[in-house]
C-alpha cells in the first residue's frame, strides 16, 4: 500500500461513477482508532512484516519428482559457479503474508538463481490477488528457503514450490512461515496473544446478531420469501447523524 493519492485503478466505469457520488470532503489519509480519545486519528501506515531470508533452487527435487523433471539454468550463471556449487541469494525484503496460499517471487530475482523464464516449469494454477486481480503466473520452480533462528542463529530450512510473477515481489506463503516456525499451525486464533487486561477485551459474550438480516455480505438474499436483493446501485442513501448514533452502553 502507499499513502500517495491517485486514481482508482482496475474498476469499472459504473463503479467510478458511484465513487464520484461519495460525499464532498477532504480525502482521508490512513487513520487508526485511539482508545484514549475514543475516535480515529491520523496515522502512518504500519510497516509490512519483513523477513530476511535466503533462497536457492532445490536441484535434487527435480530428479526425484514423479515424473522426473529437467532442471535447466542459464549457461552464464552455471559457468560462473565456484567448485560447481550454487550459493543462496538473499531476499532482502520478504513480506510475511500469513494469508498467502503460495510463495510468490517476482521475475527480477531470477538471474541470481540462475533461472530465466524459459527455465521455469509450466503451471496450470491461476493466481488471484487479495483484490481479485490476476497476479500473472509466469511459471514455477522448486526452491529451498532458509532463515536464521532468532535465538540460536542456526539455519532453519523450508522447501517450497515458488510461483513467479512480474516485478520484484517476495511474498512468503503461510506454509513456509509455519515450517520456519514464524507462526503456529493453528494461526489465527482471536485473543490468543492478549493479556487479561487488554483494552480490546470487552467482557461481553460474543454472538453475531441473533436476528441478522437475511442477506449475505455480497447482497445475496437468503430469506424464505422472495425480495429484491440490496445493491450498491441504489440512489437512496441514509445519513447516520449524531442524533441516531447509539450512546454509551448502547448498541445498534
C-alpha positions in Angstrom: 0.0 0.0 0.0 1.0 3.6 -0.5 -0.1 6.9 1.0 0.2 8.7 -2.3 -3.1 9.9 -3.7 -4.2 9.0 -7.2 -6.8 7.5 -9.4 -8.6 4.2 -8.5 -7.3 1.5 -10.9 -8.9 -1.6 -12.3 -12.5 -0.6 -11.6 -15.4 -0.5 -14.0 -16.9 2.8 -15.4 -20.1 2.1 -13.4 -18.1 1.9 -10.1 -16.2 5.1 -10.9 -19.5 6.9 -11.3 -20.6 5.6 -7.9 -17.3 6.8 -6.4 -18.0 10.3 -7.8 -21.2 10.3 -5.7 -19.2 10.0 -2.4 -19.6 12.9 -0.1 -17.7 16.1 -1.0 -14.9 16.3 1.6 -11.1 16.4 2.1 -9.8 12.9 1.3 -8.8 10.9 4.4 -5.3 9.6 5.0 -4.8 6.4 7.0 -6.4 6.6 10.4 -6.3 4.3 13.4 -8.5 4.0 16.5 -7.2 5.8 19.6 -8.7 4.4 22.8 -7.8 7.5 24.8 -9.7 10.0 22.8 -12.3 7.4 21.6 -12.1 8.3 17.9 -10.0 7.8 14.8 -6.8 9.8 14.4 -4.3 10.3 11.5 -1.6 7.7 11.4 1.1 6.4 9.2 0.6 3.1 7.5 2.1 0.3 9.6 5.3 -1.2 8.2 4.9 -4.5 6.4 6.2 -7.6 8.3 9.5 -8.3 6.8 11.8 -11.4 7.0 15.4 -11.7 6.0 15.5 -15.0 4.0 17.8 -16.7 1.6 16.8 -18.9 -1.4 18.4 -21.4 -3.8 17.0 -23.8 -6.4 16.2 -27.2 -5.0 18.1 -29.1 -7.6 17.6 -32.7 -6.3 13.8 -32.3 -6.1 13.6 -32.2 -9.9 15.3 -35.6 -10.3 13.2 -37.1 -7.5 9.9 -35.7 -8.9 7.4 -38.1 -10.4 7.6 -37.8 -13.3 11.2 -36.8 -13.4 11.7 -33.1 -14.4 14.7 -31.5 -16.1 16.3 -28.6 -14.2 17.7 -26.1 -16.7 19.6 -23.0 -15.8 21.3 -20.1 -17.6 24.7 -21.0 -19.0 26.5 -17.8 -17.9 25.3 -18.4 -14.3 26.5 -22.1 -14.4 29.9 -21.1 -15.8 30.5 -18.6 -13.0 29.8 -21.1 -10.2 32.8 -21.8 -7.9 33.5 -25.5 -7.4 30.2 -26.2 -9.2 28.3 -25.1 -6.1 25.4 -22.8 -6.2 25.0 -20.1 -3.5 21.9 -18.8 -1.9 20.6 -15.4 -2.9 19.4 -13.0 -0.2 15.8 -11.9 -0.3 16.3 -8.7 1.5 12.6 -7.7 1.8 10.4 -10.7 2.1 6.9 -9.9 3.0 5.4 -12.4 5.5 1.8 -12.7 4.2 0.1 -15.0 6.7 -2.8 -15.5 4.2 -0.8 -16.4 1.1 -1.5 -19.9 -0.2 1.6 -19.8 -2.5 5.1 -18.4 -2.3 5.3 -15.6 -4.9 8.5 -14.3 -6.3 9.0 -11.5 -8.9 10.9 -12.3 -12.0 13.6 -9.7 -11.1 15.1 -12.2 -8.7 15.5 -15.0 -11.2 19.0 -14.0 -12.5 20.6 -14.6 -9.1 19.1 -18.0 -9.0 20.4 -18.9 -12.4 17.0 -19.0 -13.9 15.2 -17.4 -16.9 11.6 -17.5 -17.7 12.3 -20.3 -20.2 13.8 -22.4 -17.3 10.6 -22.4 -15.3 8.1 -25.2 -15.2 4.6 -24.7 -16.6 1.8 -24.4 -14.1 -1.9 -24.7 -14.5 -2.6 -22.6 -11.4 -4.2 -19.1 -11.8 -3.0 -16.8 -9.1 -5.6 -14.4 -7.7 -4.6 -11.5 -5.5 -6.5 -10.3 -2.5 -8.1 -7.6 -4.6 -9.4 -10.2 -7.0 -7.0 -9.3 -9.8 -4.8 -11.9 -11.6 -1.2 -12.0 -10.4 0.1 -13.4 -13.7 1.7 -16.8 -13.2 4.8 -17.0 -15.4 5.8 -20.5 -14.2 7.2 -22.3 -11.2 10.3 -23.8 -9.8 11.3 -25.7 -6.6 13.3 -23.9 -4.0 14.9 -24.1 -0.6 14.1 -21.2 1.6 16.4 -20.6 4.6 16.3 -18.2 7.6 18.3 -17.7 10.7 16.9 -18.8 14.1 16.3 -15.6 16.1 17.9 -17.1 19.2 20.3 -20.0 18.3 21.3 -18.4 14.9 21.2 -21.9 13.3 19.8 -22.3 9.8 16.1 -23.1 9.6 15.0 -24.5 6.2 11.8 -25.0 4.3 11.2 -26.4 0.8 8.5 -24.9 -1.5 7.2 -24.6 -5.0 7.7 -20.9 -6.0 5.3 -19.1 -8.3 7.0 -16.4 -10.4 5.2 -13.2 -11.3 6.2 -9.9 -12.8 8.2 -7.4 -10.8 10.3 -7.7 -7.6 7.7 -9.1 -5.2 8.7 -11.6 -2.5 5.6 -12.9 -0.8 6.2 -15.7 1.7 3.4 -18.3 1.9 1.7 -19.4 5.1 3.1 -23.0 4.7 6.7 -21.7 4.6 6.1 -19.4 7.6 4.8 -22.4 9.5 7.7 -24.6 8.6 10.2 -21.8 9.5 8.5 -21.5 12.9 7.3 -17.9 12.3 3.6 -18.7 13.0 1.9 -21.6 14.7 0.0 -24.1 12.6 -3.3 -23.1 14.2 -2.9 -19.4 13.3 -5.0 -17.3 13.5 -7.0 -17.6 16.8 -8.7 -14.5 18.1 -7.4 -13.4 21.6 -4.6 -15.9 21.8 -1.9 -13.3 22.4 -4.0 -10.9 24.5 -3.2 -10.2 28.2 -6.2 -10.5 30.6 -6.4 -6.7 31.0 -6.1 -5.8 27.3 -8.3 -3.0 26.2 -9.5 -5.0 23.2 -11.4 -7.3 25.6 -14.9 -6.1 26.1 -16.1 -8.6 28.7 -19.2 -9.4 26.6 -20.1 -12.8 25.3 -19.6 -13.0 21.6 -22.6 -13.6 19.4 -23.3 -12.5 15.9 -26.5 -10.5 15.7 -29.1 -13.1 16.8 -31.6 -11.7 14.3 -29.5 -10.9 11.3 -30.8 -9.5 8.1 -31.5 -12.3 5.5 -28.6 -11.2 3.3 -25.0 -12.4 2.8 -22.2 -9.8 2.7 -22.4 -9.7 -1.1 -26.1 -8.9 -1.1 -27.4 -12.4 -1.8 -30.8 -12.8 -0.3 -31.2 -16.0 1.8 -34.6 -15.4 3.3 -37.7 -17.6 2.8 -39.8 -15.1 0.8 -38.7 -13.5 -2.4 -37.5 -10.0 -2.1 -35.3 -7.6 -4.0 -31.6 -8.0 -3.2 -29.8 -4.9 -2.0 -27.3 -3.4 -4.4 -24.7 -0.7 -4.5 -26.6 0.9 -7.4 -29.4 2.3 -5.2 -29.6 6.1 -5.4 -31.1 6.3 -2.0 -28.7 7.0 0.9 -29.5 7.2 4.5 -27.3 9.6 6.6 -26.4 8.4 10.1 -26.1 11.6 12.2 -25.2 12.2 15.9 -28.9 12.1 16.7 -29.3 8.4 15.9 -25.9 7.1 16.9 -26.1 4.8 19.9 -24.9 6.3 23.2 -22.6 4.8 25.8 -23.6 1.2 26.7 -25.9 1.0 23.7 -25.5 -0.9 20.5 -27.1 -0.9 17.1 
